[in-house]
Amino acid sequence: MASSNASRPDHLVLADLQATLELGANLARLWLDLPPEARPILLLEGDLGAGKTFFVSELFRAMGSLVPAVSPTFPVVNTLQLRSVYNGVDKICHLDLYRLKSSDEMLQLGLELEVTNQSLVLLEWPENIDSEGWEKFFKWTRCKKPKRAISVHIDRAEAPEERNYRLRLLNSFEWWRESN
């Protein structure tokens, strides 16, 4: 069950796994229904163990995946090929930038083969890459720069399965500066 904090319209408290599934399904539907040029990058923020990968699993499931997401901390990128192309989207790229120390490391990952204009991109720890690194990333992958991003910040709450979610729409390309 989800509840909204009346004083903070961007703040949701999700009391259980079912509520997280519903949020993931709604966000996936919204994301996929947008035309490609209007799709934002999804920034996932929160401490280690907050539930970012679980949330991504729910997004994956909502998009038709039979395979749950696993944390890409060590491989850095996980790609989910969708069963069919939907509104120009053929895959989801989930990047975990936690271990990266520089944008040069990111450019050595072969992302130009994974991230395309037909990909939905989810980023964990986007603040680990500076603005110059993001400029290089979009040039290297030949992807269009998104005009906006959705920041999803996840925190643990008091109950074991409960999570606090803060959602913000960042309306400029320089989302890496706004998300911190």
The 8 nearest C-alpha neighbors of each residue, nearest first, counted from 0:
[[1, 18, 14, 13, 15, 2, 17, 12],
 [2, 0, 13, 12, 18, 14, 11, 3],
 [1, 3, 12, 11, 13, 4, 0, 14],
 [2, 4, 11, 5, 10, 12, 8, 1],
 [3, 5, 7, 6, 10, 8, 11, 2],
 [6, 4, 7, 3, 8, 10, 2, 9],
 [5, 7, 4, 8, 3, 10, 9, 11],
 [6, 8, 4, 10, 9, 5, 3, 11],
 [9, 7, 10, 5, 4, 6, 3, 11],
 [10, 8, 166, 7, 165, 167, 11, 3],
 [9, 11, 165, 7, 8, 164, 4, 3],
 [12, 10, 3, 164, 2, 163, 13, 165],
 [11, 13, 163, 2, 1, 162, 164, 14],
 [14, 12, 1, 162, 161, 18, 15, 0],
 [13, 15, 161, 0, 1, 12, 160, 162],
 [16, 14, 160, 17, 18, 161, 13, 0],
 [15, 17, 19, 18, 20, 160, 14, 13],
 [16, 18, 20, 19, 15, 21, 0, 14],
 [17, 19, 21, 0, 20, 16, 15, 13],
 [20, 18, 16, 22, 17, 21, 23, 13],
 [19, 21, 17, 23, 57, 18, 22, 24],
 [22, 20, 24, 18, 23, 19, 25, 17],
 [21, 23, 19, 25, 24, 20, 26, 18],
 [24, 22, 58, 20, 26, 57, 21, 25],
 [23, 25, 61, 21, 27, 22, 26, 58],
 [26, 24, 22, 28, 27, 23, 21, 29],
 [25, 27, 29, 23, 28, 24, 30, 22],
 [28, 26, 30, 24, 25, 29, 58, 23],
 [29, 27, 25, 31, 30, 26, 32, 24],
 [30, 28, 26, 32, 27, 31, 25, 33],
 [29, 31, 27, 28, 32, 33, 26, 38],
 [30, 32, 28, 33, 29, 27, 86, 85],
 [33, 31, 29, 30, 28, 34, 86, 27],
 [32, 34, 31, 30, 38, 37, 35, 29],
 [33, 35, 37, 36, 32, 38, 86, 31],
 [36, 34, 38, 37, 33, 87, 117, 116],
 [35, 37, 34, 38, 145, 143, 33, 146],
 [36, 38, 35, 34, 33, 39, 146, 145],
 [39, 37, 35, 36, 33, 30, 34, 40],
 [40, 38, 148, 147, 145, 41, 149, 37],
 [39, 41, 148, 120, 121, 149, 42, 145],
 [40, 42, 121, 149, 148, 150, 122, 39],
 [43, 41, 150, 122, 121, 149, 151, 123],
 [44, 42, 123, 151, 122, 152, 150, 41],
 [43, 45, 152, 151, 123, 153, 124, 42],
 [46, 44, 153, 152, 49, 154, 47, 43],
 [45, 47, 49, 48, 154, 44, 153, 50],
 [46, 48, 49, 45, 50, 51, 44, 97],
 [47, 49, 50, 46, 51, 45, 155, 52],
 [50, 48, 154, 46, 155, 47, 45, 153],
 [49, 51, 53, 48, 52, 54, 153, 154],
 [50, 52, 54, 53, 49, 55, 43, 153],
 [51, 53, 55, 54, 50, 70, 56, 69],
 [54, 52, 56, 50, 55, 51, 57, 68],
 [53, 55, 51, 57, 52, 56, 50, 58],
 [54, 56, 52, 58, 57, 53, 59, 51],
 [57, 55, 68, 53, 59, 67, 54, 58],
 [56, 58, 60, 54, 23, 20, 55, 59],
 [59, 57, 23, 55, 61, 56, 60, 27],
 [58, 60, 56, 62, 57, 64, 61, 55],
 [59, 61, 64, 57, 63, 62, 58, 56],
 [62, 60, 24, 58, 59, 63, 57, 27],
 [63, 61, 59, 60, 64, 58, 27, 81],
 [62, 64, 60, 61, 65, 59, 81, 82],
 [65, 63, 60, 66, 59, 62, 67, 81],
 [64, 66, 63, 60, 67, 59, 62, 68],
 [65, 67, 64, 68, 60, 59, 56, 79],
 [68, 66, 56, 69, 65, 59, 60, 64],
 [69, 67, 56, 55, 66, 52, 70, 59],
 [70, 68, 71, 67, 52, 56, 77, 53],
 [69, 71, 72, 52, 68, 95, 73, 77],
 [70, 72, 75, 74, 76, 73, 95, 77],
 [73, 71, 75, 95, 70, 74, 97, 98],
 [72, 74, 75, 71, 70, 98, 95, 76],
 [73, 75, 71, 76, 72, 77, 95, 70],
 [76, 74, 71, 95, 72, 73, 94, 96],
 [77, 75, 94, 71, 74, 93, 95, 78],
 [78, 76, 93, 71, 92, 94, 79, 75],
 [77, 79, 92, 91, 93, 80, 76, 90],
 [78, 80, 91, 90, 81, 92, 77, 64],
 [79, 81, 90, 89, 78, 82, 91, 83],
 [80, 82, 90, 83, 89, 79, 84, 64],
 [83, 81, 80, 84, 63, 64, 89, 90],
 [84, 82, 81, 85, 89, 80, 88, 90],
 [83, 85, 89, 88, 87, 86, 81, 82],
 [84, 86, 88, 87, 83, 89, 31, 81],
 [85, 87, 88, 84, 31, 32, 34, 35],
 [86, 88, 85, 117, 84, 89, 35, 34],
 [89, 87, 117, 85, 84, 118, 86, 90],
 [88, 90, 84, 81, 117, 80, 118, 87],
 [91, 89, 80, 118, 81, 79, 88, 119],
 [90, 92, 119, 79, 118, 78, 120, 93],
 [93, 91, 78, 120, 77, 119, 121, 94],
 [92, 94, 121, 77, 76, 120, 122, 78],
 [95, 93, 76, 122, 75, 123, 96, 121],
 [96, 94, 123, 75, 72, 71, 97, 122],
 [95, 97, 124, 99, 98, 123, 94, 75],
 [96, 98, 124, 95, 99, 72, 127, 123],
 [99, 97, 96, 100, 72, 73, 95, 75],
 [100, 98, 96, 97, 101, 104, 127, 105],
 [99, 101, 98, 127, 104, 102, 128, 97],
 [102, 100, 103, 104, 99, 128, 105, 127],
 [101, 103, 132, 105, 104, 128, 106, 129],
 [104, 102, 106, 101, 105, 107, 132, 100],
 [105, 103, 107, 102, 106, 101, 99, 108],
 [106, 104, 102, 103, 107, 108, 101, 99],
 [105, 107, 103, 104, 108, 102, 136, 109],
 [108, 106, 104, 105, 109, 103, 110, 102],
 [109, 107, 110, 106, 105, 104, 75, 111],
 [110, 108, 111, 107, 112, 106, 113, 105],
 [111, 109, 113, 112, 108, 114, 140, 106],
 [110, 112, 140, 109, 113, 114, 139, 115],
 [111, 113, 110, 109, 114, 140, 115, 108],
 [114, 112, 110, 111, 115, 92, 109, 78],
 [113, 115, 110, 111, 118, 112, 140, 92],
 [116, 114, 117, 118, 142, 113, 140, 141],
 [115, 117, 142, 118, 143, 114, 35, 141],
 [116, 118, 88, 115, 89, 87, 119, 90],
 [119, 117, 90, 115, 91, 116, 88, 114],
 [118, 120, 91, 92, 90, 121, 117, 88],
 [121, 119, 92, 40, 91, 93, 118, 41],
 [120, 122, 41, 93, 42, 40, 94, 92],
 [123, 121, 42, 94, 43, 125, 95, 93],
 [122, 124, 95, 43, 125, 96, 94, 42],
 [123, 125, 96, 126, 97, 127, 44, 95],
 [126, 124, 127, 123, 122, 128, 96, 42],
 [125, 127, 124, 128, 175, 179, 129, 178],
 [128, 126, 125, 124, 96, 129, 99, 100],
 [129, 127, 126, 102, 132, 125, 101, 130],
 [128, 130, 132, 131, 133, 127, 126, 102],
 [129, 131, 133, 132, 134, 175, 128, 173],
 [132, 130, 134, 133, 129, 135, 102, 128],
 [131, 133, 102, 135, 129, 130, 134, 128],
 [132, 134, 136, 130, 135, 131, 137, 129],
 [133, 135, 131, 132, 136, 137, 138, 130],
 [136, 134, 132, 138, 133, 137, 139, 131],
 [137, 135, 133, 139, 134, 138, 140, 132],
 [138, 136, 142, 140, 139, 134, 135, 141],
 [137, 139, 135, 141, 136, 140, 134, 142],
 [140, 138, 136, 137, 141, 135, 111, 106],
 [139, 141, 111, 137, 142, 138, 136, 114],
 [142, 140, 138, 139, 137, 143, 115, 111],
 [143, 141, 116, 137, 140, 115, 144, 138],
 [142, 144, 145, 141, 137, 116, 36, 138],
 [143, 145, 142, 137, 146, 172, 134, 147],
 [146, 144, 147, 39, 172, 143, 40, 38],
 [145, 147, 172, 171, 144, 170, 39, 37],
 [148, 146, 170, 39, 171, 169, 145, 172],
 [149, 147, 39, 40, 169, 41, 168, 150],
 [148, 150, 168, 41, 167, 42, 169, 39],
 [149, 151, 42, 167, 166, 41, 43, 152],
 [152, 150, 166, 43, 165, 42, 44, 149],
 [151, 153, 44, 165, 45, 164, 43, 150],
 [154, 152, 164, 45, 163, 49, 44, 151],
 [155, 153, 163, 49, 162, 45, 156, 164],
 [154, 156, 162, 49, 163, 161, 153, 157],
 [157, 155, 162, 161, 158, 163, 154, 159],
 [156, 158, 159, 161, 155, 162, 160, 163],
 [157, 159, 161, 160, 156, 14, 162, 155],
 [160, 158, 161, 157, 156, 155, 162, 15],
 [161, 159, 15, 158, 14, 162, 16, 156],
 [160, 162, 14, 158, 156, 13, 15, 159],
 [163, 161, 155, 156, 13, 154, 12, 164],
 [162, 164, 12, 154, 153, 11, 156, 155],
 [165, 163, 153, 11, 152, 10, 12, 162],
 [164, 166, 10, 152, 9, 151, 11, 153],
 [165, 167, 151, 9, 150, 164, 152, 10],
 [168, 166, 150, 149, 169, 9, 165, 151],
 [167, 169, 149, 148, 170, 150, 166, 147],
 [168, 170, 148, 147, 171, 149, 174, 167],
 [171, 169, 147, 168, 146, 148, 172, 174],
 [170, 172, 147, 173, 146, 169, 174, 148],
 [171, 173, 146, 174, 147, 145, 144, 170],
 [172, 174, 171, 175, 176, 177, 130, 147],
 [173, 175, 177, 176, 172, 178, 171, 169],
 [174, 176, 173, 178, 177, 126, 130, 125],
 [175, 177, 174, 178, 173, 179, 130, 126],
 [178, 176, 174, 175, 179, 173, 169, 171],
 [179, 177, 175, 176, 174, 150, 126, 169],
 [178, 177, 176, 126, 175, 174, 125, 44]]
